[in-house]
Amino acid sequence: MILSDKTIRTMLDSGELEVTPLTEEQLQPASIDLRLGTHFLKIDENQTESLTLDDAASYVEFENDEVIIPPHSFLLATTKEYIRLPDQLTAFVEGRSSIGRMGLFIQNAGWVDAGFEGEITLELYNANRLPIRLTAGRRICQLVFAQMDQKATNPYRGKYQGQRKAVGSRAFADDESQ
């Protein structure tokens, strides 16, 4: 079941769900808008011959209030908000339609597991032929919450738990890589 604004507000007020900092304007009928943070990562193309699932990728890290994403380019960014989901609530990260219509694809693998806590790392891809300029603090995506039928037996406590800032791939830490 997708949560309504009324249920989201009740969970926020009780402390069961945490999204901070949060303004009233971010609460939508069935979601919360999240804003772009100031921390970014891009693959260090000058130091990386190829990407594999078995090795850590090399990233160039920067902080700025504004970023320009060239055409057909990929960038990792973070949300301004820190979230904490209870063990019976999951969330979907969806790009805002207004931004998608400019050719900016926004993902975070689309899913946030029950029990996750941290800032959300967003994968941004400019599918347009023109650069796209983004400003920190602007609403960039939305978080849609879904109530699970019961608490997760094994809520998320994985390798991205508690992340702050944009975090690069940690696929190399997967069990099958060991």
PEURZI-V386193 format. One record per pair of residues at least 24 apart in sequence whose C-alpha atoms are under 10 Angstrom apart, sorted by the first residue. I is the first residue (numbers start at 0). J is the second residue. D is the distance in whole Angstrom. If there is no record, write none. Layout:
# PEURZI-V386193
I:J:D, I:J:D
This chain:
# PEURZI-V386193
0:88:10, 0:144:8, 0:145:5, 0:146:5, 0:147:7, 0:148:9, 1:29:7, 1:30:9, 1:88:10, 1:89:10, 1:90:9, 1:143:7, 1:144:6, 1:145:4, 1:146:7, 1:147:10, 2:28:9, 2:29:6, 2:30:8, 2:88:10, 2:90:10, 2:143:8, 2:144:6, 2:145:6, 2:146:7, 3:27:8, 3:28:6, 3:29:5, 3:30:7, 3:143:9, 3:144:9, 3:145:10, 4:28:5, 4:29:5, 4:30:7, 4:31:8, 4:144:10, 5:29:9, 6:144:10, 7:31:9, 7:143:10, 7:144:8, 10:85:10, 14:83:10, 14:85:10, 15:83:8, 15:84:8, 15:85:6, 15:86:10, 15:88:10, 16:82:8, 16:83:6, 16:84:6, 16:85:6, 16:88:9, 17:80:9, 17:81:8, 17:82:5, 17:83:5, 17:84:7, 17:85:9, 17:116:9, 18:79:10, 18:80:6, 18:81:6, 18:82:4, 18:83:7, 18:84:9, 18:116:10, 18:117:10, 18:118:9, 19:79:8, 19:80:5, 19:81:5, 19:82:7, 19:83:9, 19:118:10, 20:79:8, 20:80:6, 20:81:7, 20:82:9, 21:79:9, 21:80:7, 21:81:9, 25:138:8, 25:141:9, 26:141:9, 26:142:10, 27:141:9, 27:142:10, 27:143:10, 28:143:10, 29:141:9, 29:142:9, 29:143:6, 29:144:8, 29:145:10, 30:90:9, 30:91:9, 30:92:10, 30:93:10, 30:140:10, 30:141:6, 30:142:5, 30:143:5, 30:144:7, 30:145:10, 31:92:10, 31:138:10, 31:140:9, 31:141:5, 31:142:5, 31:143:7, 31:144:9, 32:80:10, 32:92:10, 32:93:9, 32:94:9, 32:95:8, 32:137:10, 32:138:6, 32:139:7, 32:140:6, 32:141:4, 32:142:6, 32:143:9, 33:77:10, 33:78:6, 33:79:7, 33:80:7, 33:81:10, 33:92:9, 33:93:10, 33:94:10, 33:95:10, 33:119:9, 33:136:9, 33:137:8, 33:138:5, 33:139:6, 33:140:5, 33:141:6, 33:142:7, 34:77:9, 34:78:6, 34:79:5, 34:80:7, 34:134:9, 34:135:7, 34:136:5, 34:137:5, 34:138:4, 34:139:5, 34:140:7, 34:141:9, 35:64:9, 35:65:10, 35:76:7, 35:77:6, 35:78:5, 35:79:6, 35:80:8, 35:119:10, 35:120:10, 35:121:9, 35:133:8, 35:134:7, 35:135:5, 35:136:5, 35:137:6, 35:138:6, 35:139:6, 35:140:8, 36:62:9, 36:63:9, 36:64:8, 36:65:10, 36:76:7, 36:77:5, 36:78:5, 36:79:4, 36:80:8, 36:118:9, 36:119:10, 36:120:10, 36:134:9, 36:135:5, 36:136:6, 36:137:9, 36:138:10, 36:139:10, 36:164:8, 36:165:9, 37:61:8, 37:62:5, 37:63:5, 37:64:5, 37:65:8, 37:66:9, 37:76:8, 37:77:7, 37:78:8, 37:79:8, 37:134:8, 37:135:6, 37:136:8, 37:164:8, 37:165:9, 38:62:4, 38:63:7, 38:64:9, 38:65:10, 38:66:10, 38:75:8, 38:76:6, 38:77:6, 38:78:9, 38:79:9, 38:120:10, 38:135:9, 38:163:9, 38:164:6, 38:165:6, 38:166:9, 39:63:8, 39:66:9, 39:74:7, 39:75:6, 39:76:5, 39:77:7, 39:120:9, 39:121:9, 39:164:8, 39:165:6, 39:166:9, 39:167:10, 40:73:9, 40:74:6, 40:75:5, 40:76:7, 40:77:9, 40:120:10, 40:122:10, 40:164:9, 40:165:6, 40:166:8, 40:167:7, 41:72:9, 41:73:7, 41:74:5, 41:75:6, 41:76:9, 41:165:10, 41:167:9, 42:73:8, 42:74:8, 42:75:9, 42:167:9, 51:170:9, 51:171:8, 52:168:9, 52:169:8, 52:170:5, 52:171:5, 52:172:9, 52:173:9, 52:175:10, 52:176:8, 53:169:9, 53:170:7, 53:171:4, 53:172:8, 53:173:9, 53:175:9, 53:176:6, 53:177:9, 54:168:10, 54:169:9, 54:170:8, 54:171:5, 54:172:9, 54:176:9, 55:167:9, 55:168:7, 55:169:7, 55:170:8, 55:171:6, 55:172:9, 56:167:7, 56:168:7, 56:169:8, 56:170:9, 56:171:9, 57:167:9, 57:168:10, 58:166:10, 58:167:7, 58:168:10, 60:165:9, 60:166:10, 60:167:10, 61:165:10, 62:164:9, 63:134:9, 63:135:8, 64:133:8, 64:134:6, 64:135:5, 64:136:8, 65:132:7, 65:133:6, 65:134:4, 65:135:6, 65:136:10, 66:131:8, 66:132:6, 66:133:5, 66:134:7, 66:135:8, 67:125:10, 67:130:6, 67:131:6, 67:132:4, 67:133:6, 67:134:9, 68:103:9, 68:123:9, 68:124:8, 68:125:6, 68:126:10, 68:127:10, 68:129:9, 68:130:5, 68:131:5, 68:132:6, 68:133:8, 69:124:9, 69:125:7, 69:126:9, 69:127:9, 69:128:8, 69:129:7, 69:130:4, 69:131:7, 69:132:9, 70:102:9, 70:103:10, 70:124:8, 70:125:5, 70:126:6, 70:127:6, 70:128:5, 70:129:5, 70:130:5, 70:131:8, 71:102:10, 71:103:10, 71:124:7, 71:125:5, 71:126:5, 71:127:7, 71:128:7, 71:129:9, 71:130:9, 72:103:10, 72:123:8, 72:124:6, 72:125:6, 72:126:8, 72:127:9, 72:130:9, 73:103:10, 73:104:10, 73:122:7, 73:123:6, 73:124:5, 73:125:7, 73:126:9, 74:105:10, 74:121:8, 74:122:6, 74:123:5, 74:124:7, 74:125:9, 74:165:10, 75:105:10, 75:106:10, 75:107:9, 75:120:7, 75:121:6, 75:122:5, 75:123:6, 75:124:9, 75:164:10, 75:165:6, 75:166:8, 75:167:7, 75:168:10, 76:105:10, 76:107:10, 76:119:8, 76:120:6, 76:121:5, 76:122:7, 76:123:7, 76:164:8, 76:165:5, 76:166:8, 76:167:10, 77:107:10, 77:118:7, 77:119:6, 77:120:5, 77:121:6, 77:122:9, 77:135:10, 77:162:10, 77:163:8, 77:164:5, 77:165:5, 77:166:8, 78:117:10, 78:118:6, 78:119:6, 78:120:7, 78:121:7, 78:135:9, 78:136:9, 78:137:10, 78:138:9, 78:139:8, 78:140:9, 78:163:9, 78:164:8, 78:165:8, 79:118:7, 79:119:8, 79:135:8, 79:136:7, 79:137:9, 79:138:10, 79:163:10, 79:164:9, 80:117:8, 80:118:6, 80:119:8, 80:136:10, 80:163:10, 81:116:7, 81:117:5, 81:118:4, 81:119:7, 81:161:9, 81:162:9, 81:163:8, 81:164:10, 82:114:10, 82:115:8, 82:116:6, 82:117:5, 82:118:6, 82:119:8, 82:161:9, 83:113:9, 83:114:7, 83:115:6, 83:116:4, 83:117:7, 83:118:9, 83:160:10, 83:161:9, 84:111:9, 84:112:8, 84:113:6, 84:114:5, 84:115:6, 84:116:6, 84:117:9, 84:144:9, 84:154:10, 84:155:9, 85:112:10, 85:113:6, 85:114:5, 85:115:8, 85:116:9, 85:146:10, 85:150:8, 85:151:9, 85:154:9, 85:155:10, 86:112:9, 86:113:5, 86:114:5, 86:115:8, 86:146:10, 86:147:9, 86:149:9, 86:150:5, 86:151:6, 86:152:8, 86:153:8, 86:154:6, 86:155:8, 87:112:9, 87:113:6, 87:114:8, 87:145:9, 87:146:6, 87:147:5, 87:148:7, 87:149:6, 87:150:4, 87:151:6, 87:152:9, 87:154:8, 88:112:8, 88:113:5, 88:114:7, 88:115:9, 88:144:7, 88:145:6, 88:146:5, 88:147:6, 88:148:9, 88:149:9, 88:150:8, 88:151:9, 88:154:10, 89:113:5, 89:114:8, 89:115:8, 89:142:10, 89:143:8, 89:144:6, 89:145:5, 89:146:7, 89:147:7, 89:151:10, 89:154:10, 90:115:10, 90:141:10, 90:142:6, 90:143:5, 90:144:4, 90:145:6, 90:146:9, 91:141:8, 91:142:6, 91:143:5, 91:144:7, 91:145:8, 92:119:9, 92:121:9, 92:140:7, 92:141:6, 92:142:5, 92:143:7, 92:144:9, 93:139:9, 93:140:6, 93:141:5, 93:142:6, 93:143:8, 94:121:10, 94:123:10, 94:138:10, 94:139:7, 94:140:4, 94:141:6, 94:142:9, 95:138:8, 95:139:6, 95:140:5, 95:141:6, 95:142:10, 96:139:10, 96:140:9, 96:141:10, 97:139:9, 97:140:10, 98:131:10, 98:138:9, 98:139:7, 98:140:9, 99:125:9, 99:126:9, 99:139:10, 99:140:10, 100:127:10, 101:125:9, 101:126:9, 101:127:7, 101:129:10, 101:131:8, 102:126:5, 102:127:5, 102:128:9, 102:129:9, 102:130:10, 102:131:9, 103:127:7, 103:130:10, 103:131:8, 103:139:10, 105:139:8, 105:140:7, 106:140:9, 109:142:10, 110:142:9, 110:143:10, 111:142:9, 111:143:10, 111:144:9, 111:155:9, 112:151:9, 112:154:7, 112:155:6, 112:156:9, 112:157:10, 113:145:10, 113:146:9, 113:147:9, 113:150:8, 113:151:7, 113:153:9, 113:154:6, 113:155:6, 113:156:9, 114:150:9, 114:151:8, 114:153:9, 114:154:5, 114:155:5, 114:156:7, 114:157:10, 114:160:9, 115:154:8, 115:155:5, 115:156:7, 115:157:8, 115:159:8, 115:160:6, 115:161:8, 115:162:10, 116:155:9, 116:156:9, 116:159:8, 116:160:6, 116:161:5, 116:162:8, 116:163:10, 117:159:8, 117:160:6, 117:161:4, 117:162:5, 117:163:6, 117:164:9, 118:159:9, 118:160:9, 118:161:7, 118:162:6, 118:163:5, 118:164:7, 118:165:8, 118:166:9, 119:159:9, 119:161:10, 119:162:8, 119:163:8, 119:164:8, 119:165:7, 119:166:9, 120:159:9, 120:162:9, 120:163:9, 120:164:7, 120:165:5, 120:166:6, 120:167:8, 121:165:7, 121:166:9, 122:165:9, 122:167:10
